[in-house]
Amino acid sequence: MSFLQSILLGIIQGLTEFLPVSSSGHLVLAGHIFGIEEKGDIIFETFLHLGTALAVIVYFRSMLWDLIKSLFCWKKTIESQVHFHNRMTMVYLGIATFTTLLMYLPFSDRLEHMFTQPLLVAFMLIITGIIIFVSDFIKDRGIPVSSMGIFRSIFIGIGQGIALLPGISRSGTTIACSIFTGIKRKEAAHFSFLLSIPAILGGNLLGFKELASLDKSMLLKYIAGFCFSFAVGFAVIAILIELIRRSKLKYFSYYLWTLSTATIAFFYLA
């Protein structure tokens, strides 16, 4: 992998981790285009994902601090209701994350094999396009995240579990699941971004173990990928929140359907 490839993959990760177009699917396709084996560099993939995880943490630092602070504020004060709502948001984040984990554990080996199949990714991109296209036409019923309830959080967790498939967008699916159950569009976006933190970090546990064997000659390439995934991911978050609020996700559907059609044609004609 060259230095330029590490930058390009960092940009792709930053763009696609949060845009509802599937970062895993794009990295699979980019890996085949660049001639990089998908099983190749777990450490590099971990650096890319850490970059986008850090982007969420930095962007939502105030909200995260408020959520954490509410865990330790139980006294009856004028802000008691705010702290209660924050704690409930944390509970629902935990339930959704646990639901996804239960879906991942039995199928982890099969999922790994799917990341070597670009044609499967192309078909999954079509499904992602349908999911986010339909979500634009769902009426906002104004339910706040802190009042979503257990069943909605489980449903969102199932959506995130389905998005373990390469080509199914995690952000697109969790946002769509939230919107389908009546949650406010802007809060659906916030919940999806916060939900990505444990998902990204948990999904890269193997990579953390591999860091001990890091090849120092590759360090600059790893750092370049990390920096670009962070910078691009950070810039994308605000844009996506506004697009969700204005029900403009369907434009990503057109892109996904075009990309999947081109990919299928390329591999069948190659």
ABEGO torsion letter per residue (X at the ends): XBAAAAAAAAAAAAAAAABBAEAAAAAAAAAAAAGBBAABBAAAAAAAAAAAAAAAAAAAAAAAAAAAAAAABABBBAAAAAAAAAAAAAAAAAAAAAAAAAAAAAAAAAAAAAAABAAAAAAAAAAAAAAAAAAAABBBAGBBAAAAEAAAAAAAAAAAAAAABBGBBAAAAAAAAAAAAGBBAAAAAAAAAAAAAAAAAAAAAAAAAAAAABBAAAAAAAAAAAAAAAAAAAAAAAAAAAAAAAGAAAAAAAAAAAAAAAAAAAAAAX
